[in-house]
Amino acid sequence: MKAQVDRMTAELSERFRHYVRDLKIQLWSENGQVEFHTSFRLRRDQSVQDFKLSLPADLGQTDADRAMLVVGIFSLIGQRIRQSISTASRPNAPLARPPDTGPAVVERHRLIAKLQRDLDGLRKIPPKRREAECADEREQTCRALLWELGAGEGDR
C-alpha cells in the first residue's frame, strides 16, 4: 500500500506541478484508522494547506480493497487541490491558462465517457456474478484509468 501511495503522490505532483509546490502525502495507521495526512502550498500562495482524511482500517480487507480505497482517497485529494487552485485563481494571473481544446483533449473526454459507462455497467452486475465476470478487478482498473486521466467521480 505504501508503494502505491508513493507512486500516486509522485503522479499527483507531476499533474499539478505548475500550480503546487511541496506536496506531501503521508500514510498513517493507528487506532483502527488509516489516515492520509496531506499538505501543500500553491505557487502563488505561501500559506501551507493541511488536511487529513481517515478511513476505518477494516474497510481494506484484501489488496484489491486497499488499492481501491487509495484510488478513491487520491481522487478526493485531487479535488481538494483543484478547488484550492480555482479559489486562488485570479483573472490574468501568471499561471492562468486558456482551456485546451485540441484533439488530444477531445480524445481524453471520449475515453473518460467510455470508462464511466463501463464503470456504471460494472456496478449493475449482481454480487453473485461479480467473481465469475471479474467485475471487481475490472472496476478497479476503470477507476485507476479514470484517476490517471484526471477524472473524478463527479466529472461527467
C-alpha positions in Angstrom: 0.0 0.0 0.0 2.9 2.4 0.8 4.4 1.8 -2.6 1.1 2.7 -4.3 0.7 5.8 -2.2 4.2 6.9 -3.1 3.7 6.3 -6.8 0.3 8.1 -6.8 1.8 11.0 -4.8 4.5 11.4 -7.5 1.9 11.3 -10.3 -0.2 13.9 -8.5 2.8 16.1 -8.0 3.6 15.8 -11.7 0.0 16.5 -12.7 -0.2 19.8 -10.6 3.5 20.8 -11.0 2.6 24.2 -12.5 0.3 25.1 -9.6 1.5 23.3 -6.5 4.8 23.1 -4.6 5.8 20.9 -1.7 3.0 18.3 -2.0 3.4 15.8 0.8 1.0 12.8 1.4 1.8 10.6 4.4 0.1 7.3 5.3 -0.6 6.6 8.9 -2.3 3.7 10.6 -3.3 3.8 14.2 -6.2 3.1 16.5 -8.0 1.1 13.7 -7.9 4.0 11.3 -5.9 4.6 8.1 -5.1 8.3 7.8 -3.7 10.3 4.9 -2.1 13.4 6.1 -1.8 15.9 3.2 -0.1 19.2 3.0 0.8 21.5 0.0 1.5 25.1 -1.0 0.2 26.8 -4.1 3.0 28.5 -6.1 1.2 31.9 -5.8 0.3 31.5 -2.1 2.9 30.9 0.6 0.4 29.5 3.2 0.5 25.8 3.8 -2.8 23.9 3.4 -3.1 20.8 5.6 -5.9 18.3 5.9 -6.4 14.7 7.0 -8.6 12.0 5.5 -9.4 9.0 7.7 -10.9 5.6 6.9 -11.6 2.6 9.2 -8.8 0.1 8.6 -11.2 -2.8 8.3 -12.6 -1.5 5.0 -9.5 -2.7 3.2 -9.5 -6.5 3.9 -7.9 -7.5 0.6 -5.2 -6.0 -1.5 -7.8 -5.1 -4.1 -10.0 -3.3 -1.5 -7.0 -1.4 -0.2 -5.9 -0.4 -3.7 -9.5 0.9 -4.5 -9.5 2.9 -1.2 -6.2 4.5 -2.1 -7.5 5.4 -5.6 -10.7 6.9 -4.0 -8.6 8.9 -1.4 -6.3 10.3 -4.1 -9.4 11.3 -6.1 -10.6 13.3 -3.1 -7.1 14.8 -2.6 -7.0 15.9 -6.3 -10.4 17.5 -5.9 -9.2 19.5 -2.9 -6.1 20.7 -4.8 -8.2 21.7 -7.8 -10.6 23.5 -5.5 -7.7 25.4 -3.9 -6.3 26.3 -7.3 -9.7 27.5 -8.6 -10.4 29.7 -5.5 -6.9 31.1 -5.6 -7.1 31.9 -9.4 -7.4 35.5 -10.4 -8.1 36.8 -13.9 -4.9 37.5 -15.8 -2.8 35.8 -13.2 0.6 34.5 -14.5 -0.4 30.8 -14.1 -3.9 31.3 -15.6 -4.1 29.5 -19.0 -6.9 29.2 -21.5 -8.6 25.8 -21.7 -7.1 23.3 -24.0 -9.5 22.3 -26.8 -7.2 20.3 -29.1 -7.8 16.8 -30.5 -6.0 15.2 -27.5 -8.5 16.8 -25.1 -11.4 15.6 -27.2 -10.0 12.1 -27.2 -9.4 12.2 -23.5 -13.1 13.3 -22.9 -14.3 10.5 -25.2 -12.2 7.9 -23.2 -13.4 9.2 -19.9 -17.0 8.9 -21.0 -16.4 5.3 -22.2 -14.7 4.4 -18.9 -17.5 5.9 -16.9 -20.1 4.0 -19.0 -18.1 0.8 -18.4 -17.9 1.6 -14.6 -21.7 2.1 -14.5 -22.3 -1.2 -16.2 -19.9 -3.0 -13.8 -21.8 -1.6 -10.8 -25.0 -3.2 -12.1 -23.5 -6.7 -12.0 -25.2 -8.7 -9.2 -22.9 -9.8 -6.3 -23.3 -13.5 -7.2 -21.9 -12.9 -10.8 -19.1 -10.4 -9.8 -16.5 -13.1 -9.3 -17.3 -15.0 -12.5 -17.1 -11.9 -14.6 -14.0 -10.5 -12.8 -16.1 -7.4 -12.1 -14.1 -6.2 -9.0 -10.8 -6.3 -11.0 -12.3 -4.6 -14.0 -13.9 -1.9 -11.8 -10.6 -1.3 -10.0 -8.9 -0.9 -13.4 -11.6 1.5 -14.7 -11.2 3.6 -11.5 -7.4 3.7 -11.8 -7.6 4.7 -15.5 -10.1 7.4 -14.7 -7.8 8.7 -12.0 -4.8 8.7 -14.4 -6.9 10.7 -16.9 -7.7 13.2 -14.1 -11.4 12.4 -14.0 -13.1 12.3 -10.6 -16.4 10.6 -9.9 -18.2 13.9 -10.4 -16.6 14.6 -13.8 -19.4 13.6 -16.1 
